[in-house]
Amino acid sequence: MAQQLKTLLSITLRSLENLTSRVVIETLQAHSDLTITPPDEYNFADNTVACYRYQDGTWRPVGRSTPHCDVWIIWIDGYALDHRSMGFQNELEFFYATQEFFQRNLDNGNVGAMYNHPQTERNTLKDFLADLDSDEFQVIPSYLLQDFDHLADIFKTKGPLVVKPVWGGQRQGVVKVTDEQELLALRDQDLSNRVAQLFYHGPEKRLWITGGRCLQGCVHYGKITPWSDYAPDYRLLAHDQLPASEATADVKYAERMAAKIGLCFGSVDFIGDRINEINGAGAGFVMWNLGKKDMGADARPLLQAEMMRLIGA
């Protein structure tokens, strides 16, 4: 029997029972020699991580060490952590510190392979979209903001916008600018590390990526937004229920984006026919149908297969 690979999994302890995280953990635990290392317990100064091993039915701390493994899977990126309590001025400062930490351990040979690669995760930030040809990659035109005057100029020339953090999630910090009043409400806001996207309309789509391929997705009609609740007629459909021409085009652009950034696992999100976000570490592979209060879409088997491929199982 071949020796199992030593794997590290970056995940917060409070995320262990998350539906998607559970599949990742169970797969890696069954097919590799698994150690968990929470991102809120990295020590960037001495290049060590806290290690947890599964013992007596639970995950127990077993000390600290320099990362040494065959495969390091970055599953939770740490966005939801209290970054200020960890000594960082903002969430992006923490993000870049973690990516430098990962890259350093790749470069010094401590880690055989890392998924997603640090550069891939950097390219899931929303300012990456601002550097792309919006038509070639079918993205919603996006602009990295300099200050309020820059935002006002974009609004004047481009029309309604959505302003969001460069690194974010769960709709936090996202606001719309569709009139002068909404624009002026941002005059005294710190708009550094914010992007503006054209206000785009259409159903929200998530196309899951595993191994650079898109094999499953879902479509929300009337989903909750930062400024509106679920529509009375909200519904969730499997992506392959769309007209063939629309579904094929979505998959084409999702896979083009995945290839551009080297995405092993994650998702590409659309509004209508254009990409508005890329998700890497921690992307949920389950969608709930709130109308029926059941699991409307479940791509975890695809993720499980990808994890087994990454560790050679």
LINZICOR-V478575 format. One record per backbone hydrogen bond with DSSP energy under -0.5 kcal/mol. NH is the residue of the N-H (numbers start at 1). CO is the residue of the C=O. Records with the same first field share a line. If there is no record, write none. Layout:
NH = CO + CO
This chain:
7 = 5 + 33
8 = 71
9 = 35
10 = 73
11 = 9 + 37
15 = 12
16 = 13
18 = 15
22 = 18
23 = 19
24 = 20
25 = 21
26 = 22
27 = 23
28 = 24
29 = 25
30 = 26
31 = 27
32 = 28
33 = 5
34 = 32
35 = 7
36 = 52
37 = 9
41 = 38
42 = 39
43 = 48
44 = 42
47 = 43
48 = 43
49 = 65
51 = 63
52 = 36
53 = 60
55 = 53 + 58
58 = 55
60 = 53 + 58
62 = 51
65 = 49
69 = 110
70 = 6
71 = 6
72 = 113
73 = 8 + 71
74 = 72 + 115
75 = 10 + 73
76 = 10
77 = 75
81 = 78
83 = 81
86 = 82 + 83
87 = 84
88 = 83
94 = 90
95 = 91
96 = 92
97 = 93
98 = 94
99 = 95
100 = 96
101 = 97
102 = 98
103 = 99
104 = 100
105 = 101
106 = 102
107 = 103
108 = 104
109 = 106
110 = 105
111 = 105
112 = 69
113 = 70
115 = 72
121 = 117
122 = 118
123 = 119
124 = 121
125 = 122
126 = 166
128 = 125
129 = 126
130 = 126 + 127
131 = 127 + 128
132 = 129
134 = 132
137 = 133
139 = 134
140 = 275
143 = 196
145 = 143 + 194
151 = 147
152 = 148
153 = 149
154 = 150
155 = 151
156 = 152
157 = 153
158 = 154
159 = 154 + 155
161 = 177
162 = 197
163 = 175
164 = 195
166 = 193
172 = 169
174 = 171
175 = 163
177 = 161
183 = 179
184 = 180
185 = 181
186 = 183
187 = 184
189 = 186
191 = 189
194 = 191
195 = 164
196 = 143
197 = 162
198 = 141
199 = 160
200 = 198
204 = 220
205 = 270
206 = 218
207 = 268
208 = 206 + 216
209 = 266
210 = 213
211 = 264
212 = 263 + 264
213 = 210
215 = 208 + 213
216 = 208
218 = 206
219 = 237
220 = 204
221 = 235
222 = 220
225 = 228
228 = 225
231 = 222
234 = 231
235 = 221
237 = 219
239 = 217
241 = 238
242 = 239
246 = 243
247 = 243
248 = 244
249 = 245
250 = 246
251 = 247
252 = 248
253 = 249
254 = 250
255 = 251
256 = 252
257 = 253
258 = 254
259 = 255
260 = 256
261 = 257
262 = 258
263 = 258
264 = 262
266 = 209
267 = 279
268 = 207
269 = 277
270 = 205
271 = 274
272 = 203
274 = 271
275 = 138
276 = 269
277 = 269
278 = 124
279 = 267
283 = 280
287 = 297
289 = 294
290 = 288
293 = 289
294 = 289
296 = 287 + 294
297 = 287
299 = 285
302 = 299
303 = 299
304 = 300
305 = 301
306 = 302
307 = 303
308 = 304
309 = 305
310 = 306
311 = 307
312 = 309
313 = 308
